[in-house]
Amino acid sequence: MSVQQLSDYIVKNLKKGYTMDSLKFSLMSQGYTRISVENAIDLANKKLAEEIPMIKEKPRITYKVIEEEPGVRKEIKRFIDLGSKKTFWGKLFRN
């Protein structure tokens, strides 16, 4: 079996739920060399990386003007909205 066929086998079985370690052990116990299995794993990882969609979402930045006492002090706070996830700074300042 060629490295290409081994990588196809690895990708197919990863999608079925098998772990990379179990597939590696299985292939090596079937007589494949460590080098060919490692090369097939690298090729399989490249194939899987190509299938992952790129995230093109950008954060939205909003500004709020807050007056503590009318006419005395104005403070502008900058908020970065990353969707439903709270950032470290958001948790820290309880935005």
LUMMI-21103 format. One record per atom (N, C-alpha, C): z, y, x. Coordinates in steps of 0.1 Angstrom, whole numbers, plus 2048, in hexadecimal, padded with zeros to 3 digits. Atoms other than C-alpha are relative to their C-alpha. Layout:
! residues N
ZYX ...
This chain:
! residues 95
8007F4809 800800800 80080C809 8017F47F8 7F782280E 80B80A7FD 7F67F6802 80E840811 7FE8077F3 8037FA80D 7FC8507F3 8047F87F5 7FC80980A 8028327DE 80F7FF7FF 7F18017FF 8278307E9 80580D7F9 7FB7F4805 82B8557E0 7FE8007F1 80280180F 81C84F7BD 80A7F77FA 7F6809805 8338327B8 80E807800 7F37F97FF 8518487C3 80180A7F4 8007F680B 8478647AB 8027FA7F2 7FF80780D 84284C78E 80E7FB7FD 7F2806802 86483C793 80B80B800 7F67F5802 87685D798 8008057F2 8017FB80D 869868777 8077F67F6 7F980A808 877848768 80F801801 7F17FE7FF 89A851775 8067F980C 7FB8067F4 89D83E795 80380B80B 7FC7F77F5 8AE84F7B3 7F77FE80C 8088017F4 89C8577D3 8057F680A 7FA80A7F7 8B58427E7 7FD7F27FC 80380D805 8B08247D1 7F27FC802 80E8037FD 88A8267D4 7FE7FE80F 8028017F2 88C82B7F9 8067F2805 7FA80D7FC 8A380C7FD 7F77F57FB 80880A806 88D7F87E6 7F37FE808 80C8017F8 86D8007F9 8027FA80E 7FE8057F2 87C7F981B 8047F17FF 7FD80E801 88A7D880E 7F47F77FD 80D808803 8677CE803 7F77FF80C 8078017F3 85B7D2827 7F880C804 8077F47FB 84D7F5829 80880680B 7F97FA7F4 855807849 80780D7FC 7F87F4802 86E82384A 7F780D800 8097F47FE 85383C856 7F78027F4 8097FF80B 83B83483A 8088047F3 7F87FD80B 857836820 80480F800 7FD7F27FE 86285882E 7F48097FD 80C7F8802 83F86582E 7FC8007F1 80380080E 83A85A80A 80A8087F8 7F67F7807 85A86B800 7FD80F802 8047F27FE 84F88B810 7F48047F7 80B7FD808 82E8897FE 8038017F1 7FB80080E 83F8817DD 80880D7FD 7F97F4802 85689F7E1 7F780C7FF 80A7F5801 8388B67E7 7F97FF7F2 80780180D 8278A87C7 8098057F5 7F67FC80A 8478AD7B3 802810800 7FE7F17FF 84B8D17C0 7F48077FA 80C7FA807 8278D97B4 8018007F1 7FF80180E 8308CF791 80A8097FA 7F57F7805 84E8E678E 7FA80E7FD 8067F2803 84490777C 80880B807 7FA7F57F9 84A92778E 8078097F6 7F97F7808 86493F77F 7FB80E802 8057F27FE 855961779 80880A7F8 7F87F7808 871970765 80780A809 7F97F67F8 87E991773 80C8057F9 7F47FA807 8A09A076C 7FD80E7FB 8027F3807 8A29BE755 80C809805 7F57F77FB 8B69DC763 80180B7F5 7FD7F580A 8C79F3749 80A809806 7F67F67FB 8DBA1274F 8088057F3 7F87FA80B 8F8A1F739 80880B805 7F87F47FC 909A4173A 80D7FF7F8 7F3801806 92EA3F733 80880C803 7F77F47FE 944A5D72D 80F7FB7FD 7F2804802 969A57733 80780B7F8 7FA7F5808 974A79726 7F48097FD 80B7F8804 95BA8F713 7FE80C809 8037F57F8 94AAA772B 80680180E 7F98007F3 960A9F749 7F97F880B 8068097F6 951A8175B 7F67F77FA 80A809805 931A6E756 7FE7F680B 80280B7F6 92CA4D767 7F47F87FC 80B809804 90CA39768 8027F3806 7FE80E7FC 90FA1476A 7F37F97FF 80C808800 8F39FD773 8037F17FD 7FF80E804 8F09DB763 7F37F9802 80C8097FE 8D99BF76C 8027F57F6 7FF80B80A 8D29A874F 7F77F5805 80780C7FC 8C898575B 7FF7F67F5 80180980B 8C7976739 80E7FC7FC 7F3804805 8E496172D 80A7FD80B 7F78037F5 8F295A74F 80780C805 7F87F57FA 90E97075D 7FF7FF80F 8007FF7F1 90A97B781 80E800805 7F37FF7FA 92797B799 80680E7FE 7FB7F2802 9299A1796 8038027F2 7FE7FE80F 92799F770 80E7FA7FD 7F3806802 945987770 80B808806 7F57F97F9 95899C789 80380D7F8 7FE7F3807 9539BD775 8017FE7F1 7FF80380E 9549AC753 7F68087F7 80A7F9807 9349BB747 7FD7FA7F2 
